[in-house]
Amino acid sequence: MNYSYRLATLEDAEAIAPLWAEFAAERQDIDPSMGVKPNFDFEAYIRHQLAKPLTYGWVLEVEGAIAGCLIIYFYDEAPPPELPETLAVDQDLESPFISRRVGSVLGLYVKPEHRQGEAISSLAKTAIAKAEELNVTDIDLLISADQTGIQALLKRSGFTQAAVQFTKHYPLTPSAELPRLHPPYPEMDTPPPPHPDAIPLRDTASGDLICDRHGDPVFIFPLTDASGELIKTDSGLPIYPTPLRDPQTQEFIFSEQGKLVTCPVVRDSTGNIVEYQGIAQFHPPVYQVINGKIHLQKNESGEFQFCDIEKDEQGELVRSPSGMPLFKKDLVT
């Protein structure tokens, strides 16, 4: 079979979700302490992971279908340079070891019938190349004892076995009184919102406020109708637009006028906002490949392009069997 791989996008979440469900099930079989939550929404989970600024995923494709996925995330153990000195000192006391720049594998799963050495090796080499591009000092990953093929591949790639993991599971009764194991979080300096329902935009990795080119904090405003009234979901929640991010840097996108660029909301033929599992849907961006890297596509006027929704002959939205609206497939051109 002819295998190919590419960077995963948010639009791949629906196809990746069942693979990740199988991955979780296999992980649970190997280690019963890693129990999978009942009725867990894997699609929402994958979207959440891929939306993180320092998380990257790659999909393995065969005959146009996704047969596997590898997701890796990056972090710096050293405190960010802008962290207040008092907090930086506290963080420095957390460990006696020299801080690392780490690439950590969230998971790798390939359908059993496609677990070919060449295909898996291509995914692994792509992730390693990304880690080297970001100048990591170490790559960490957890491999189960029975995955001898992956272990051999890693050893050929220069990895060494650093430890052997042991676990012991303690089942808890639902009525047990549990002592709190969460540390207190420091209060964040949040500026007063310009509107009661506006929320400040923050960096998902550091928690820092995102500021515009004038240095002013950026806020996300809920959708409103022509009269200024909040538009709410069927469950009565306000709807906040999805900010657009650069697929290479994961930084938020601002227009030439300095305004935060957001994805347009999906509406049906009657003008109502489309929901899926209680969540308002937004048109994802169109991507294009330039020199092997994915970029946001613009039209001749310099405007960012967003994917159209699939419609039937009557002009009605086309949905997947689970009810999710389908977008046109030309996401990467």
MIPATOR-55916 format. One line per 8 residues: for each residue x, y, z of C-alpha. Coordinates in steps of 0.05 Angstrom, whole numbers, plus 5000, padded with zeros to 4 digits. Layout:
N
X/Y/Z  ...
//
This chain:
333
5000/5000/5000  5021/5072/4987  5024/5109/5054  5030/5184/5062  5030/5230/5121  5015/5303/5134  5004/5353/5190  4936/5343/5223
4885/5400/5225  4824/5411/5268  4781/5385/5211  4814/5316/5220  4786/5309/5291  4725/5269/5269  4768/5217/5234  4822/5215/5288
4772/5208/5345  4754/5134/5334  4828/5117/5327  4842/5151/5393  4785/5114/5426  4817/5049/5403  4884/5075/5429  4854/5090/5497
4820/5021/5500  4887/4986/5485  4921/5029/5538  4868/5009/5588  4878/4936/5572  4952/4942/5584  4945/4984/5648  4877/4976/5683
4894/5037/5726  4884/5080/5663  4808/5071/5660  4772/5106/5602  4716/5153/5622  4646/5128/5602  4617/5162/5540  4680/5205/5533
4678/5254/5474  4741/5236/5437  4727/5284/5380  4723/5344/5427  4786/5318/5461  4825/5315/5396  4801/5385/5376  4822/5411/5444
4891/5380/5438  4905/5403/5367  4883/5473/5384  4939/5480/5435  4995/5526/5411  5052/5476/5423  5017/5412/5404  5026/5381/5335
4994/5320/5304  5008/5281/5241  4961/5233/5206  4980/5171/5166  4937/5164/5104  4925/5106/5056  4879/5113/4996  4853/5179/5023
4833/5151/5091  4867/5165/5157  4897/5101/5184  4939/5128/5242  4958/5189/5281  5016/5214/5323  5009/5273/5370  5067/5307/5406
5069/5368/5451  5127/5413/5473  5143/5450/5537  5201/5485/5571  5216/5465/5642  5249/5532/5655  5203/5589/5676  5187/5639/5621
5232/5701/5623  5173/5747/5635  5151/5709/5697  5153/5753/5760  5217/5741/5800  5181/5715/5861  5145/5662/5820  5209/5645/5781
5245/5631/5847  5189/5586/5871  5190/5547/5806  5266/5540/5808  5259/5505/5876  5213/5452/5846  5270/5411/5818  5345/5403/5829
5355/5383/5756  5375/5427/5698  5313/5450/5660  5299/5416/5595  5263/5434/5531  5219/5374/5521  5181/5341/5465  5132/5292/5497
5091/5242/5457  5017/5245/5475  5003/5182/5436  5015/5142/5373  4962/5096/5343  4959/5060/5277  4904/5011/5257  4928/4939/5266
4923/4924/5191  4968/4983/5175  5023/4973/5227  5078/4970/5175  5148/4989/5196  5157/5039/5140  5092/5074/5154  5104/5081/5229
5176/5101/5218  5154/5158/5173  5108/5186/5227  5163/5180/5280  5216/5213/5237  5169/5271/5223  5157/5283/5297  5231/5278/5311
5246/5329/5257  5195/5378/5288  5227/5368/5356  5296/5384/5327  5267/5445/5292  5243/5471/5359  5312/5458/5390  5289/5410/5444
5340/5379/5491  5300/5315/5502  5243/5274/5475  5203/5234/5526  5154/5178/5511  5123/5120/5547  5123/5053/5512  5088/4991/5539
5130/4929/5550  5096/4888/5495  5109/4940/5440  5175/4909/5419  5170/4935/5348  5166/5007/5370  5223/4995/5420  5267/4969/5364
5250/5029/5319  5267/5078/5375  5333/5044/5389  5351/5049/5315  5334/5123/5319  5383/5135/5377  5335/5130/5436  5356/5095/5500
5314/5062/5554  5315/5110/5613  5270/5074/5663  5222/5017/5676  5153/5038/5700  5114/5002/5754  5043/5019/5775  4996/4998/5830
4923/5016/5826  4881/5033/5888  4806/5032/5873  4766/5085/5910  4694/5080/5932  4648/5135/5906  4630/5156/5977  4702/5164/6001
4721/5232/6029  4783/5253/5990  4835/5302/6016  4848/5358/5966  4910/5346/5923  4905/5409/5881  4954/5465/5898  4926/5535/5905
4932/5576/5841  4960/5647/5842  4910/5701/5826  4918/5729/5755  4914/5803/5742  4853/5808/5697  4836/5876/5669  4764/5901/5674
4725/5878/5612  4697/5931/5565  4632/5891/5564  4602/5848/5620  4604/5786/5577  4673/5797/5545  4729/5750/5566  4804/5765/5561
4844/5727/5510  4902/5689/5542  4959/5646/5518  4936/5575/5530  5007/5553/5550  5029/5609/5597  4963/5640/5617  4990/5709/5597
4943/5761/5569  4945/5771/5494  4955/5844/5476  4945/5880/5410  4998/5922/5374  4982/5980/5420  4995/5938/5482  4922/5935/5502
4892/5869/5526  4849/5833/5474  4779/5810/5492  4732/5761/5458  4661/5785/5453  4600/5739/5449  4557/5740/5387  4498/5788/5388
4439/5801/5341  4422/5865/5305  4391/5894/5368  4453/5879/5410  4421/5822/5448  4464/5760/5462  4455/5701/5416  4453/5638/5457
4457/5563/5445  4397/5518/5454  4421/5507/5526  4422/5582/5539  4497/5594/5537  4529/5654/5501  4568/5639/5438  4640/5662/5432
4675/5661/5364  4737/5618/5352  4801/5660/5342  4843/5645/5281  4913/5618/5293  4974/5613/5249  4985/5538/5236  5061/5546/5240
5069/5589/5302  5000/5579/5334  4998/5654/5347  4931/5690/5343  4918/5727/5278  4903/5801/5275  4879/5841/5215  4916/5901/5185
4869/5944/5227  4893/5908/5290  4828/5869/5301  4828/5797/5324  4808/5751/5266  4756/5699/5283  4723/5642/5245  4653/5658/5219
4595/5621/5252  4557/5568/5212  4485/5584/5196  4432/5540/5163  4386/5559/5105  4340/5597/5153  4397/5637/5184  4399/5600/5250
4466/5583/5281  4483/5509/5272  4501/5469/5334  4532/5401/5344  4525/5367/5411  4505/5434/5441  4566/5471/5413  4559/5526/5360
4598/5509/5296  4646/5555/5260  4675/5553/5190  4747/5527/5193  4802/5563/5153  4826/5540/5086  4899/5519/5085  4951/5517/5030
5018/5483/5026  5078/5527/5010  5147/5495/5009  5121/5435/5047  5090/5477/5103  5017/5492/5117  4995/5565/5115  4929/5601/5119
4901/5616/5050  4881/5686/5029  4843/5712/4968  4868/5765/4920  4843/5819/4968  4885/5791/5025  4826/5764/5063  4831/5698/5099
4790/5642/5067  4744/5595/5105  4715/5528/5084  4645/5525/5055  4594/5478/5085  4570/5418/5045  4498/5426/5021  4450/5379/4986
4409/5394/4923  4357/5430/4965  4409/5475/4996  4406/5442/5064  4467/5426/5106  4498/5357/5099  4515/5324/5164  4555/5262/5185
4520/5202/5215  4535/5232/5284  4502/5297/5264  4564/5340/5254  4560/5389/5195  4608/5371/5139  4654/5420/5106  4683/5416/5037
4745/5373/5034  4792/5420/4997  4823/5442/5063  4895/5437/5037  4905/5462/4966
//
